[in-house]
Amino acid sequence: MYPYKIGGFISLYGICVGVGVLACFIVFWMLAKRDKLESRYTDFITVNGVLACGLGFVFAALFQAVYTYLEDPSKGFDLFGAGLTFIGGLIGGAVLFLALCFIFRNKYQSKLIDICTSVPLGIILGHGFGRIGCFFAGCCYGVPTDSWIGIKFVGMDQKVVPTNLIEAIFLFALFAVLLVIYLKKPNPYGIAIYLMAYGVFRFIIEFWRDDARGSFVPGLSPSQFWGIVMFALGIPLIFILKKVYDKRVEYLKEHPIVEPEKKKKASTEA
C-alpha cells in the first residue's frame, strides 16, 4: 500500500520477499527432518533451491519484459525495467530445480518423489509473503471499486480491489490445509494440488486484476493462459505421482535410508 523504504533503500516489498524465501527454506528443513531425508540430500536441495530462486527472479523479469514488448514493441525490450511476473519466475526456477535433480538423481538415497509436497509447501508460503510485499509496493492491484473491501493505494484517486491481499489469504489458507493433511499422512500430491488450485484461483482473480501485464493470447491475460496450463498439468501429475510414490514406499520398506556415517560405523563394527 505504501512503497516505503527503510533507510531510503530497503523496501517493504524486498523485506517481504526476503521473509518469504527464508520461510520457504525453513518449512522445507523442518519437513525434511520429520521425513528423515538423507542429510546430504537436504543440503543439495537447499543449494538447488537458492540457485532456482536466483534464476527465478531473472525469468520473472524476462517474462514480463516479453509481455510488455509484445503489447507495445515501440517501447523496446527492457529486461529489468518492465517489472516482474511470479509465474515466469516459477517456471524458470522450476526448470533449473528439476534439471539439477535429474542430473544428480543417482547420487543420493533420497529422491525427488520424497519432496514433492514439502518443497511446494515452502513455495506456497513464500508466495504468500511475496503477495503481501506486492500490497506494500502498490502493485498487482485490482479494478476500481466503491465496495467496503476497496483500498486506496498511494497516488490513486479511487479505491481498488486488493487482489494482492486476497491472493495472499488464499495462499496462506492453501498452505495451512496442505500442511495439516501432510502432517496427518505424508503424500506426494502437494505439487499437483498447488498447480491445480493456484491455476484455477489465478484464472479467476485475473478478472479483478487491473495492472496491465501485456497479452499474447487473445481473450486471455498471460496469467490466465498459464493458469490453464498449470491446471492441465496437475491432473495427470496426480496419477503419475501416485504410481511413483507407491513404488517408493515399497522400496523404502526393504531399503530404508541410512546416513553414510551410520553405514560406515555399522560396517566397522561388523
TASUL-V472061 format. One record per residue. N is the residue number from 1. RES is the residue in one small letter. D_FIRST is the distance of its C-alpha to the first C-alpha in whole Angstrom. Layout:
{{N;RES;D_FIRST} {N;RES;D_FIRST}}
This chain:
{{1;m;0} {2;y;4} {3;p;7} {4;y;9} {5;k;12} {6;i;15} {7;g;18} {8;g;17} {9;f;17} {10;i;15} {11;s;12} {12;l;10} {13;y;10} {14;g;14} {15;i;14} {16;c;13} {17;v;15} {18;g;18} {19;v;18} {20;g;18} {21;v;21} {22;l;23} {23;a;22} {24;c;24} {25;f;27} {26;i;27} {27;v;28} {28;f;30} {29;w;32} {30;m;32} {31;l;34} {32;a;36} {33;k;38} {34;r;38} {35;d;39} {36;k;42} {37;l;41} {38;e;43} {39;s;41} {40;r;42} {41;y;40} {42;t;37} {43;d;37} {44;f;37} {45;i;34} {46;t;32} {47;v;33} {48;n;33} {49;g;30} {50;v;29} {51;l;30} {52;a;29} {53;c;25} {54;g;26} {55;l;27} {56;g;25} {57;f;22} {58;v;25} {59;f;25} {60;a;22} {61;a;22} {62;l;25} {63;f;25} {64;q;22} {65;a;24} {66;v;27} {67;y;25} {68;t;24} {69;y;27} {70;l;29} {71;e;27} {72;d;28} {73;p;30} {74;s;31} {75;k;28} {76;g;29} {77;f;28} {78;d;26} {79;l;25} {80;f;22} {81;g;21} {82;a;20} {83;g;17} {84;l;17} {85;t;18} {86;f;19} {87;i;22} {88;g;24} {89;g;23} {90;l;24} {91;i;27} {92;g;28} {93;g;28} {94;a;30} {95;v;33} {96;l;33} {97;f;33} {98;l;35} {99;a;38} {100;l;38} {101;c;39} {102;f;41} {103;i;43} {104;f;43} {105;r;44} {106;n;47} {107;k;47} {108;y;45} {109;q;46} {110;s;43} {111;k;42} {112;l;39} {113;i;39} {114;d;39} {115;i;35} {116;c;34} {117;t;32} {118;s;31} {119;v;30} {120;p;28} {121;l;27} {122;g;25} {123;i;23} {124;i;22} {125;l;20} {126;g;19} {127;h;18} {128;g;16} {129;f;14} {130;g;13} {131;r;11} {132;i;9} {133;g;9} {134;c;8} {135;f;5} {136;f;4} {137;a;6} {138;g;5} {139;c;8} {140;c;11} {141;y;10} {142;g;13} {143;v;15} {144;p;15} {145;t;16} {146;d;17} {147;s;17} {148;w;16} {149;i;14} {150;g;12} {151;i;8} {152;k;8} {153;f;5} {154;v;7} {155;g;10} {156;m;11} {157;d;14} {158;q;13} {159;k;11} {160;v;11} {161;v;12} {162;p;9} {163;t;12} {164;n;10} {165;l;10} {166;i;14} {167;e;15} {168;a;14} {169;i;16} {170;f;19} {171;l;19} {172;f;19} {173;a;22} {174;l;24} {175;f;24} {176;a;25} {177;v;28} {178;l;29} {179;l;29} {180;v;31} {181;i;34} {182;y;34} {183;l;35} {184;k;38} {185;k;39} {186;p;38} {187;n;38} {188;p;37} {189;y;35} {190;g;31} {191;i;31} {192;a;32} {193;i;30} {194;y;27} {195;l;28} {196;m;29} {197;a;26} {198;y;24} {199;g;25} {200;v;26} {201;f;22} {202;r;21} {203;f;24} {204;i;23} {205;i;19} {206;e;19} {207;f;21} {208;w;17} {209;r;15} {210;d;15} {211;d;14} {212;a;18} {213;r;19} {214;g;23} {215;s;26} {216;f;29} {217;v;30} {218;p;31} {219;g;30} {220;l;27} {221;s;24} {222;p;24} {223;s;22} {224;q;25} {225;f;28} {226;w;27} {227;g;26} {228;i;30} {229;v;31} {230;m;29} {231;f;31} {232;a;34} {233;l;34} {234;g;33} {235;i;36} {236;p;39} {237;l;38} {238;i;38} {239;f;42} {240;i;42} {241;l;40} {242;k;43} {243;k;46} {244;v;45} {245;y;43} {246;d;47} {247;k;49} {248;r;47} {249;v;47} {250;e;51} {251;y;51} {252;l;49} {253;k;52} {254;e;55} {255;h;53} {256;p;50} {257;i;48} {258;v;50} {259;e;48} {260;p;50} {261;e;51} {262;k;53} {263;k;55} {264;k;56} {265;k;57} {266;a;59} {267;s;61} {268;t;62} {269;e;63} {270;a;65}}
